C-alpha cells in the first residue's frame, strides 16, 4: 500500500454488501485502525446504505402504493441488525427512524417533488453510518460521525440540465481551500465515518449523487482532503479484464492508469463508478479497489505511475443502450446540420455517448446510466428529430467495448474478434478519438454468451497481453479456488538425463514414453468410447506407435506413406486397427489402402463418380463437414465453408445415392471440426448431428468424433478435464445407444511427452530488446511461426535460478517469423552454449520439421523408464 503523508488522510469507502453484516463491520474497524497505524494518517470511512435499502427507498420515493409497509419493513430490518450488533435500537437510531417515518407524513409526499424524493433516498446512508459508528465505538474505536452534507456541495445547475439530474444525479465541488481543510481537520477523532451518495443542494436540502454515488463521494472527499489514497472496498478483489461472473477466466488488473480505468468503468464495469475517477485523477490522488471479504489480496491500483503497456486490458458489456438514427439525404454538405441534430438532444436533457456519421446518416447511442430514458423522453425526442430526417430508434442494444492503449495498432490482431461479430447483427462500430476503446453495438439478445468467446480470442491473438504481470494478475477462477493446476512437467525430474542427451548434439527431440502411456490410460478410462485411434501425423516415431498400440490404441493415417510407415514399424498389426482418413489424396492411395485391408474414409461424392471401380462394393466411412468449426486458431479449424475437409452436410443424400448405386456400404460417419476444443457442447452437438445422419442412412454403426483434445501449454492453462468429458460423453451415449463411439486424438497423447533441446548460440541486445538465439529454428518446430503457438521455454542449466530476465527467443532461420516466443522470462545470466528446452513439443514438432535453409533435421531420442 502507498503510504500517505503523516497527518494527512486516507479515505476508505464500503458498499452495501460490506456494511450489511456484523463481521464486515469488524473488518471495517480493523482496516480503519490498520490504515491509521500504518500511515500515521487520519482515516475517513465513507459508507453506502445496507444492501437493498436504496432500492426500497427508490420505490417509496416514486410513490409505491405500499410505501408505509415498505418503511415499516426497513425499520424492522435496521432494528434486527442492531440486535445482531448487540446495540439498543432506540438509543442508536430512534431519531433516524422517526425521520424516515416522518417523510411519509410530510405534506410534500402527496406530490413527491424532487427535493422530497432526495430526502427519502438519502435516509439509507444516514442510517447505516449512524449504526456503524455506534458499533465501532462499542468495540473500543475512537470513531466520530459527520454529515456529508456539511462538506459536499452540489455544483450549480447547468443549462439544459434536466430537473431530475439537478437534484437526483448531481456533481459536486471537489476543490477545497485551506480553510475548508482546516475546518474538516478540526473534528476531534482520528477515525471518522460519513455517508456516500448524499450532498447539500445549492438551494439547501439533500442532493443525491445518483447510482454508484458512494464511490464518487469517496473520490470527492479524497480530492478535497488531498488524501494519500482513496480505497474502494467492495465484494470483488478488484477490476478485471471482463466481468468475472460472465467470464470466469477474466484476469485481475493489478495496476491501471486513470485514463484506462475511466474507459473500463464508463463502458460497463460495475465495480467502480465512472464519475469517481476524475476528481482523483485531477488532484493526483491514487485509488485502489479491494475486497472486504479478502483484504489480504492486492486488488487494483489506479494512479499516474502505472506502466504504459499497449494492448487490450478489458472487454466490457453495457445493456440497455439506445441507438437513435437520423437519415436524411439533405444533410450532405449542409452547414450546421449536426449542430441542429445535437441541439435537439440537448433540449431534451440527453447526453450523447457514441456518434457515427456518414454523408446521409447520423447515429448516436444513449447510455441509460447517464440519462433518464423513459418512453416519454424518447418519443418526444423522436418527434422533434422527425422534423429534420427519418428517425429510427433501436432498443434494447448492448455495447461490447474493448479497452486498452493503442487500439489502432492492434487491428491486425483482432481478426478473430471481428469474425465473432460476423455471427451477430452489428448496428454500429465506434473507435474512440483517444485510441483507448473500440465498441460494437449489437442487439442485446445477441450479446449473451459472447464475452467469454471474445475474451479468449483476445488472449489467443496476443491482443490482450496477459503475460505483462505489472498489469495482469491471476484469473478469477484462481482467486475463487476453482482452477485445477497444471502438474509439474516430467522434464523437471529428468534434467540430468536431458543434459547428457544434449551432449550428443542439438537440436534434439526427446520423447518421454511414461507420459505417453499415462495419457493413453486416461483416455482408456472413458467408458463411453468404444474404440481409440492415435492420429500418427502428430508424432510417428516408432517407439511412440508401439507404446500406444500396446495400450490398446489403433492408428489413424492420412497418407499412403503413413500406412507404409505403420506396417513397417508394426508388421504384425491387424489392419482392422488402422484408419485411413486422407484429404484430396491421389486415387491410387485409396486403392492401395483397400488392398491393405484398413478402414477407409472418404469425404466427397466426386471420387465415387470419377473412380467407381475403386469404391464399388466396398465398405467405407464418410467424413461430413457439419457446417461449423472450432479450435484454438483459425488454421486448425477444420469445419465450415472455408475448410477443405469433409463432405458438405447439404450433399449427404447425394453421396448416399451414389454409394448405393455402386453397392458401397457406409458403415461409419466421421467429423473433426478443430483442435484445442474444451467445450463439451461442441462434442455433444457433433454426436447429435452425426447420429441424425446415421439414422437417415441406415447402415451406419460407428460415429467417429475425431480428436483435437487440448493440453495446457502454459502455466496459466488447466489440464483437460477428462472426467468431465467422460461424463458428458456418457450422457451422449445414453441418448444414442445404437452407435459405437470412436475418437482419434493426437496432440493429447504425445505433446506433453516431447521436448526440443537446443543450445543458445548468441545473447544480444538491440534497442532495448534482449534476444536469445538458438541452434533450433522454425525448421525444427514450426508451430510458433505457423499458429502463433505458445511453448514454454526454459534454461535447462539454470532451472533452479530465478527467471529475472526478459528475452525474445529466436532461431537461426532467415525469416522474421523465426521466433519461439517474445517477452519470455529466463535467468538474466543466460549465456551462449547453455542448453535450452522448448516444452510440449511432442506433437507436430519433428513431424512437421524441414531442412529449410539447408539446416539438418533434429535428432530424436526416447526416455523409457524411471527418472535418474
Buried (B, 14 or more C-beta within 10 A) or exposed (E): BEBBEEEBBBBBBBBBBBBBBEEBBEBBBBBBBEBBEEBBBBBBBBBBBBBBBBEBBBBBBEEEEEBEEBBEEBBEBBBEBBEEBEBEBEEBBEEBBEBBBEBEEEEBBEEBEBBBBBBBBBBBBBBBBBBBBBBBBEBEBEBBBBEBBEBBBBBEBEEEBBEBBBBBBBBBBBEBEEEBBEEBEEEEBBBBBBBBBBBBBBEEBBBBBBBBBBBBBBBBBBBBBBBBBBBBBBBBBBBBBBBBEBBBBBBBBBBBBBBBBBBBBBBBBBBBBBBBBBBBBEBEBBBBBBBBBEBEBBBBBBBEEBEEBBBBBBBBBBEBBBBBBBBBEEBEEEEEBBEBBBEBBEEBBBEBBBBBBEEBBBBBBBBBBBBBBEEEBBEBBBEBBEEBBEBBBBBBBBBBBBBBBEBEEBEEBBEBBEEBBEEBEBBBEBBBEEBBBBBBBBBBEBBEEBBBBBBBBBBBBBBBBBBBEEBBBBBBBBBEEEBEEBEEBBBEEBBEBBBEBBEEEBBBBBBBBBBBBBBBEBBEEBEBBEBBBBBBBBBBBBBBBBBBBEBEBBBBBBBBEBBEBBBEBBEEBEBEBBBBBBBEBEEEBBBBBBEBEBBBBBBBBEBBEEBEEBBEEBBBBBBBBBBBBBBBBBEBBBBBEEBEBBBBBEBBEEBBEBBEEBEBBBBBBBBBBBBBBBEBEBBBBBBEBBBEBBEEBEBBEBBBBBBBBBBBBEEBBBBBEBEEBBEBBEEBBEEBEEBBBBBBBBBBBBBBBBBBBBBBBEBEEEEEEBBBBBBBBBBBBBBBBBBBBBBBBBBBBBBEBEBEBBBBBBBBBEEEEBBBBBEBBBBBEBEEEBBBBBBBBBBBBBBBBEEBBEBEEBBBBBBEEEBE
